[in-house]
Each structure stands twice: as structure tokens, then as C-alpha cells.
Amino acid sequence: MSRKSVKVSQLLQARANRETRLGTPLVNFVKTIVQCASAGELMLSGAIDPKIATLVERSAVISTVTAVEVYYRDTLNLIFRNCDPAFFEPHLKQLFPEKFDISELIEIYRHRIHPLELILSAQSFQNLDRIDQVFSRFLSGGLLGNIVGLSIRRKGDPGEGATLTQDDLAAVKCIFALRHELVHDPALHSFFIEKTLNDIWSTGAMVLSSDIMLMKVIKDNRDPELSSLSDA
């Protein structure tokens, strides 16, 4: 199979996968991260059958990173679908510098693939620096610069809540590094400890903080044509 046909099939599959997910990226993420953390808690308590323990601990870490990547890609899709094109179009060339020859363009057109789908599929969010690089284009002061120090608390809770710290970001980097090791150079021994579970929760806190900022970005830069339709 040629590179071109593989690329198109992947784009079409990515589109189909997006359509199966709920419209709110955070809801999808939370469902997965809670499952991963629950699996980790069972691992630490010794409740997992040793015959599948290695599989469970690997799945918890790998699925955590996958959930992060899906969240940020789906949120970028929300920006494309809901924001004024004048807000994001100046950044598209930096997000997708690739060029196509005419035969590739014809095949893309034949399958009715929107250019923004190409940009979405080209993004890899398995690296904290890449996440920051992409979304800092839409936030003055950068994504990480905005979410570190952000206090999160439940509505109606009089407490101070939780604050995302640089230690949380370091924990996210640990999860990303561990996922890379598990996929590319795994060692056949148990690795899941209390810190691993805490790192998963720190990853969840980073995404939640990101969502607060990025949903505000979408709201503040909503496409006026969409706004007028919703008001009609």
C-alpha cells in the first residue's frame, strides 16, 4: 500500500473515530483517567491477578497518555469548529508546514477531506513542549504560563481548592517518559508505585486546568456567524 493511500485511510479513520466521541473533550478524558487511576489503585492494593498485573499497569500508563493526546486534539478541533477563522488561520502554516503534489491534492479532494483535518491528524501531543507550543499560539503568555498557579475548586466549595504547580508538570513529563519506555523499550518487571498513581492524577489536573483556559479562549473568540445562528 502506498504512503498516499495509507495517509488518506488514516485521515478517514480519524474522522470516524472523532464522530464516535462525545462533543466535550474533557468528559471523554475524565472517563478514561478515572479508569486508569482506578486500575492503578487496584495494582497497589494487590487486587490484580498477578497473571495480568503487567498488562494492567502498562495499560494504565499508556491509556493515560493516549487520553491526553485525544483531549488536546479534540480541543484543537473545537477551536477550528467554533472560533472565528481570523483567530486561528494565521497559525495554520506553523501548525502544518507540509506541502502536497497535485496527485495527493486530487486524492484528498476525492475523499472530501477538509484541510483542517490534515492539520489535526498531523499533531502529536505526547510531549509537554509540543502541547505548549501549539496552544500557546492561542493564549497570551502561553498555555503552561497560564495554568501553572491556577487554582481549581468545585463550585460552592469554600475551600482553597487545588493549585497546579511546576511539580505537577514534572509529573506529567514522567508519565510521558514512562509511556515512551513501555512502548519502545519495555523491561519485564513491575514498575507501578504510589508515585506513578500520583503522576496520573497530576496529569489529570494539568488537563483540567488546560480546559478551563482553552474553553475560555473558545468562548472569547467564537465565530460571530455561529453566535448569530445560536441567537436566532
Protein Blocks (a to p, Z undefined) as FASTA:
>chain_A
ZZklmmmmmmmmmmmmmmmpcfblklmmmmmmmmmmmmmmmmmnopacfklmmmmmmmmm
mmmmmmmmmmmmmmmmmmmmmmcfklmmmmmmmmmmcccdfklmmmmmmnopafklmmmm
mpccfbfklmmmmmmmmpghijklmmgopacddehiabgbjaddfklmmmmmmmmmmmmm
mmmmccdddfbdfklmmmmmmmmmmmmmmmmmmmmmmmmmgcfklmmmmmZZ
